[in-house]
Amino acid sequence: MNHPAPTEGHPMTSYPETPVEDASYAAVADTPVDDATAPAAAFQPLVGGSPFADVDPRRLHLLRDVEMGISVELGRTRMKVQEVLSLAPGVVLELDRAAGGPVDVLVNGTLMARGEVVVVDEEFAVRITEVVTAEADGRARA
């Protein structure tokens, strides 16, 4: 599929360093917002406080064989691209968790539990110490 070449000054393909001179864009930017005349949003109340309140629990058996990805997160860190590109064997990355502290158990990227790292038959495992509820989860979802 052939796309037309970007044209200079087109608002979707270029980002000028100076304010836009086009009056149609300036008029939008200079228009004051009047909160008193803005329509109020209307939301339907949640029934039973849960979006899943009307799910028939007898139908949950249909999902029992669905596989989900589970991962365990030891901790996190932030690095600049230059630092990431310089990673090599032997480099130590410091994480935001203390050694021996709890690890996060994520199901499809969502925090579901916390636990402690243990060794079972010479392999790492996680013993669940806490199941995290939505109310107790202060961290943003991954």
C-alpha positions in Angstrom: 0.0 0.0 0.0 1.4 3.3 -1.0 1.1 6.2 1.4 1.5 9.8 0.2 4.7 11.5 1.2 4.4 13.7 4.2 3.9 17.4 3.4 5.7 20.1 5.2 3.6 21.7 7.9 1.0 18.9 7.9 -0.1 18.7 11.6 0.1 14.9 11.6 3.5 14.5 10.1 5.6 17.4 11.4 6.1 19.0 14.8 7.1 22.6 14.4 9.3 24.2 17.0 7.2 27.4 17.0 3.5 27.8 17.7 1.2 26.8 14.8 0.3 29.8 12.6 -2.8 28.3 11.2 -5.9 30.2 12.6 -8.0 27.1 12.8 -5.7 25.5 15.3 -5.1 28.8 17.2 -8.8 29.3 17.6 -9.1 25.9 19.3 -6.1 26.5 21.6 -7.4 29.9 22.6 -11.0 28.9 23.3 -11.7 29.1 27.1 -13.2 26.1 28.8 -16.5 26.8 30.7 -16.9 24.1 33.2 -20.4 25.3 34.1 -21.7 24.5 30.6 -20.0 21.2 30.2 -22.4 18.2 30.5 -22.0 16.1 33.6 -21.0 12.5 33.1 -23.6 9.9 34.1 -22.5 6.5 35.3 -24.6 3.5 36.1 -24.2 2.3 39.7 -22.4 -1.0 40.2 -24.7 -3.8 41.2 -23.3 -5.5 44.3 -20.1 -3.4 44.1 -18.5 -5.8 41.6 -18.5 -5.8 37.8 -18.8 -9.6 38.0 -21.8 -9.7 40.3 -24.1 -11.0 37.6 -21.8 -13.9 36.6 -23.3 -17.3 37.2 -20.8 -19.1 39.4 -22.0 -22.4 37.9 -20.5 -21.3 34.6 -17.0 -20.7 36.0 -16.2 -24.3 35.4 -15.9 -23.5 31.7 -12.7 -21.5 32.5 -11.0 -24.1 34.7 -8.9 -25.5 31.8 -7.8 -22.1 30.5 -4.0 -21.7 30.9 -2.7 -18.4 32.2 0.8 -17.0 32.3 2.3 -16.7 35.8 5.5 -14.8 36.5 7.4 -14.0 39.6 9.0 -10.6 40.0 12.0 -10.2 42.3 12.1 -6.4 41.9 12.4 -3.6 39.4 14.9 -1.0 38.4 15.1 1.9 35.8 18.0 2.4 33.5 18.9 4.7 30.6 19.1 3.3 27.2 22.9 3.8 27.2 23.1 1.7 30.4 20.9 -1.1 28.9 23.1 -1.2 25.8 26.2 -1.6 27.9 24.9 -4.7 29.8 27.3 -7.6 29.7 27.8 -10.9 31.6 28.9 -10.2 35.1 27.1 -6.8 35.5 25.1 -6.6 38.7 21.7 -4.9 38.6 20.4 -3.5 41.8 16.7 -3.9 42.3 14.1 -2.0 44.4 13.7 -4.9 46.9 15.7 -6.1 49.9 17.3 -9.6 49.7 15.0 -12.2 51.3 11.9 -9.9 50.9 8.6 -10.9 49.4 8.3 -11.4 45.6 5.3 -10.5 43.5 3.3 -13.2 41.8 1.7 -11.9 38.6 -1.0 -13.6 36.6 -1.1 -12.3 33.0 0.7 -9.2 34.3 -1.7 -8.5 37.1 -0.5 -8.7 40.7 -2.4 -11.5 42.4 -0.2 -12.6 45.4 3.1 -12.2 47.2 5.3 -15.0 48.4 8.8 -16.1 49.4 11.4 -17.9 47.3 12.1 -21.5 48.4 14.0 -24.4 46.9 12.1 -27.6 46.0 14.1 -30.5 44.6 17.0 -28.2 43.6 14.7 -25.8 41.7 13.4 -22.4 42.7 9.7 -22.2 43.8 7.5 -19.6 45.5 5.5 -20.2 48.7 2.4 -17.9 48.6 2.2 -15.8 51.8 -0.5 -13.3 50.8 -3.2 -13.2 48.2 -3.6 -9.6 47.1 -7.1 -8.1 46.8 -7.9 -5.2 44.4 -8.4 -2.9 47.4 -5.0 -3.8 48.9 -3.1 -3.5 45.7 -1.6 0.0 45.9 0.7 -0.7 42.9 -0.4 0.0 39.3 -1.1 -3.0 37.2 1.7 -4.2 35.0 
